[in-house]
Amino acid sequence: MTTLANFGGPKVTGHIGSVTVWGVIIPVAGLSIIGWFWFDANTFMEAWNPHDKPVSEAIARSIPLTLWCFLGMEAAAQNSGAVENPRKNVPLACMLGTLGAAIVYIASTTVIQGIVPNADLANSSAPFAYVYAQMFNPVTGKIIMGFAVLACVGSLLAWQFTLAQVAKSAADQQMFPRFFSRVNKHTAPVVGLIVATSLQSLVALSTMSPNATEQFNALVGLTAVTILLPYITAITALIVVQYMAKVSGATYRFNVVAVLISIAYCIYALYASGQDAVFGAMLVLGVGYLLYGFIAYRFVGQGTADTQLHPLTE
């Protein structure tokens, strides 16, 4: 359904997204504000590390889920071509969007743990609907569940379109097969949309489990690893970007330190995601290398003439 809606192009996707976004804003942001009237400190403390895990293990287990929550902050860069003054506005959008999401996520998850006992949350398939039912009544909980469904539809719609646009941009730069560049009369990348939908369905089927929580955890781990690999590539590219921009001195050294810290976090996050997730991501990476092998000939002879290393890296 969402794939067909995306065939209408970015205008249709944007109109639908402007409605479905309220499925997130009303339940989540609303709970972050009004939920404190039902907040109980003792309930919250009982939910704090209920299995008495060591701090290091608790942090490690939370990393994949944290990455999952913030997945999408890089999507602003995909629309840089349509943004006024992208050199300034795109980084601001990424940073402010991440900060805003962090505040809402932390506030909403904190308050929900102080309203409903941890055991009830763990057994609930719709925790936000459940907490609203406890705060008000079951009818309110069902209404919030409807908002959650609306939010899921909007999220799937946006992500399918974003993935298709990423594939189209890569194809326009000759880094993906040319057929990903094909668009319909509404400028919708139809081939990319169909491929994205097919792959999403395949991954969902391959991780299918009788327990929805187990399937969700498997998808979270796989997603975390597959996004960490391009993150590492992008982070290390900062050194090349600085060289091309002729950055030197204290700024260069500061950014190199930031790169090293970021890479250390990414490597630890890969370890924390678990063996199954890393194995699955390696299979995906293998397919990616195979795909690149068929198009690598396009870049033969396109290397830069100036290959001199930056003085600070020699």
N, C-alpha and C positions, 0 to 999 in steps of 0.2 A: 504493500500500500504506500509506504513512504517512498519507495523507489519510483513508483508511478507519479507521485506528487512532485518529486524532484525533476521529472521530465519537463515540467512547466518552466524551468529555469530559475535563476537566482531571485527574481521578483516574487514568484510564487512561494519559493522556499522561505524568503524573508518575511512575507506576510503571515505564513503559517507559524513560523518561529516566533513572531511577535506576540502570538496568542498563546502558544504552548509554553513559553518561558514563564508564564504566570503559574504554571503547574509546579514550578520550583520555588518561585518567589513567595507565593502565599503560604505553603506549608512550612518551608524551611526557614525563610527569613522571619515569617510570622512567629514561629515557635521560639526563635532567638530573642524575640522582643517580649512576648506575653508569657512565655513558658516559665519565667522566673517567679511568677506568682504561685506556681505549684511546686517549685523547686524545694527539695529536702536534702540538706547536707549529709545526713546519715545514709540516705539511699545512695547518694553519689559516692560516698567513701566505701560503701560495700561493693560498688561496681568497679572500684579502682584496683586493677590487677587482681581479679578474683581468684586466679589459679596460683598466685604467689610466684610468678615467674621472675627470674633474675632480671634486673633492669636491662642488661645488654640483650638478653633474649627477647624481652618484650619490645624493645626498640626495633630489633631485627625483624620481628614478625609484623610490625606495623609499617615498615618501609614500602612493601609492594602495594598495600592498600592506600598509603599516602600518595604514591605516584599515580595510582589509578584515579584518585580524587582530583589531582591537579592536571590530569591528562587533558590537553586542549589549550593550554596557555600559549602554545606555539602556533595555534591556528590563526592568530592575528597577523602573523608574518605572511600567511598564504594570501591575504587580501591587501598586501602592501601596494599593489599596483593601482588599487582604487582608493587609496587613502591619501589625503592631503598632507604634505610634508612627512612622508613615511619614516625618514631618518630619525625624526623626533617622536612622532605619534605612535609608531608601532612598538618601540621599546617601552614607552609609557603605558600603552595598553596592556602589554605583557606583564609589566611589574605591578601596575595598579589592579589589574584583573586578578593576578595571583594573590595580592594582598587582600583584596575584597573577598575572594573565595575563602581564603584562610580564616578571616574573621567570622564569616558566616558558618563555615564548617565547624570551627572550634566552639563557637557559641551554641550552635544547635545540638551538636553531639554532647556537649557538657550538660546542657539543660535537660536533655532527654534522659540522660543517665541519672539525673537527680529527681526524676518524676516516677519512672517505672523501674521496678527491681530488675537487676541484670538478667536473672534467669528468664523472666517474662520477655525481655527484649530479645534474648538469644533464641527463643522458641517462636518468635513472631516473624511471619513472612512479610509483613508490612509495618515496620516499627513506628513510622510517623503517624500512620492511620491509627495504630493501637494507642499511642500516647494521646492523640486528640480525643479518642473515645474515652480514655480515662479522665481527661481534663473536663470534657463536656458530656457527651453521650454517644452511643453507638452510631446514630445517624450522622453526626459530625465526622466520626471516623470513616464512614463510607464515603462521605463527600471528599475528604482528604485523600482517600484511596483513588477516587476519580481524578483528582488533580495529579496524583503520582503517575497514573496511566498516561495522562495528557503530557506530562513532563517526559516520560519515556519515549513517547511518539515523537515529540519535538527533538529530543536528543538524538534518536536514531536518524531522523530526517536530516539534521544538521551534519551529523558525522558522515553519513553516506555521501552527502554533497561535498563535504570537505575532502574526503578521501578521493573522490572522483576529480576534484579540482587539483589536488596534489599530483595525481597521476597525469592529468592534462598538462600541468606546468612542466613536469618532468619530460613528458613526450615532446612538448614544444622546444625543450632544450636538448632534444635527441637522446635523452637518458632513459626513456621508456619507448616501447613500440609505438609507431606512429598512429595506430588506430585509437589510442587513448586520447588523441587530439580531436577526434571527431565530435562535433556538436550538432544538435538539431536546430530548428529555426528559433528556438527560445534560448539559444546559447547554452543549453544544458549538455554536459559531457556524458552522453547516453551510454557509451561503451564502458567508461569508467564506473558509472553507476551500476550497470549490470554485473560487472566483474566484482565490485566491492560487495554487492549484495550476495553474490554467489560465495565469495570467500568467507563472509560473515556467517552465512548459513553452514558452511562446511566446518568452520571452527566450532560453532555452537554444537553441531552434531558430534564432532570428535571428542568434545569434553562432556558429553551428556552423562548425567549421573542421576540415580534415583533421589539423591539428596540435593536440593537446589543450592544449599550452602557450599557443598563440596564442589559443584560445578562452578559456582561464582568464584571460589577461591582459586580453582584451576585457571579460570580465565584471567583473574587478576594477576596471578603469577606470570602467566604467559605474556600478557600485555606489558607488564612491567619490564620484563627482559627485552622484548622486542623494541620497546621505546628507548631503553637504556643504551642500546648499541648505537643508534643514530645520535643520541645525546653525546656520547663519548666522541664520536666523529666531529660533531659540531663544536664541542668544547675545544678539542685540539686544533680545530681550524682557526681559533682565535689567534694563535701564534702566527699563522700565515697572514691573517687579516692585518695584524699589527705590522708585519714586515711590509706588506703592500702599502699601508698607510704611513710608513716611515715613522712609526712610533718608537721612541727611544727613552732611555733614562729611567726615572722612577716609575713612570706610568707603565712602561713595558714590564719591569720587574714585578710590580704589583699585580698586573694581569696574569703573569706567569704563575705567581703564587696562587691566585684564584683558580687558575686552570688545574693546578696540581691538587688543590683541595677538592674541587669538583670531581675530578677523575677518581680520587680516593673514595669519595662518597658513592660514585657510580659503581665502582668495583665491589664495594661492600654491599651495595644494594643488589648486585647480581648474585652475590653469595647468599644473601638473605632470602632471595626469591625461591631457592630450593632447586634440587637436581632436576625434577620433572619439568619445571618451567624453563630451565636453561637448555635441557635436551630438546624440548619442543621448539624453542627459539632458534636453536642451531639448525633444525630441519628447515625452518622458514628462511634462515639466512642462506642455507645451501641452495634453495630454490632461487633466491635473489641473485646469488653469484652466477648461477646457470643462466638466468635471464640477462645479466650484464654481459656474459660471454658472447651472446648473440649480437650485441650492439656495440661492443667495445671498439670494433674496427672504425667506427665513426670518428673516434677521437685520436686516431693515429696521426702524428705530425702536428698536433695542436698544442703542444707544450709551450710554455712561455720561454722566450729567448733569454730573459734575465734569471738565472738560477743561483745567483750569488746569495749565500746565507747571510742572515742578519748578523752583524758584528757580535751581538750579545749571545748568540747561540753557537758561535764557533768554538 
